[in-house]
Amino acid sequence: KQEVTQIPAALSVPEGENLVLNCSFTDSAIYNLQWFRQDPGKGLTSLLLIQSSQREQTSGRLNASLDKSSGRSTLYIAASQPGDSATYLCAVTNQAGTALIFGKGTTLSVSS
Amino acid sequence: EAQVTQNPRYLITVTGKKLTVTCSQNMNHEYMSWYRQDPGLGLRQIYYSMNVEVTDKGDVPEGYKVSRKEKRNFPLILESPSPNQTSLYFCASSSLGYSNYGYTFGSGTRLTVV
């Protein structure tokens, strides 16, 4: 059964720092991988989608990489800002396309 | 605007009183799904639907029902809610196959069963 793990569970950094969030998954047979942002008690906002045939995607200060063979993805946030404070969720779609399996998230706090 | 709309946003109900949480999408997506989010357990899939009249169980289907009579709507039904169904619920949709551009989520429904 696919399991998704995110490390660290929580992270506190000062404003301006570059940081990396890690995601690992146990079954490399995925359709794609998606990173989401969730503010407390709110919905999920999609940040980046990486298809299984791709290695990375970029959007603004965010860059996500995917190494399917090793079961790893990273989300790189450049020049962090207090507005980046949120929980970041990594999720993989199974090959059948029937489920999105989530990690438990990394809660990021950026102080000014 | 492309979106998934859930209603209500907040709901407090009593044990055993049937309720329905509605979900609607305007993107003509084939796939729709319901998730619940609980502290320490993360997001878990309840039910999903690959198209009209096609539904299947996810990881935690007990106590829930769904229907897919129209492509845009996928309501979640709790016929006899219990306190252990107190949770934050999300509906999601996506296109399938090569046109899959990821999942779009609704804003969530916070349900409290007393």
Interface residues (C-beta under 8 A of the other chain):
Chain A: Y31 N32 Q34 F36 G41 K42 G43 L44 S46 L49 L89 A91 T93 G97 T98 A99 L100 F102 G103 K104 G105
Chain B: Y31 S33 Y35 G40 G42 L43 Q45 Y48 M50 D56 G58 D59 L88 F90 A92 L96 G97 N100 Y101 G102 Y103 T104 F105 G106 S107 G108 R110
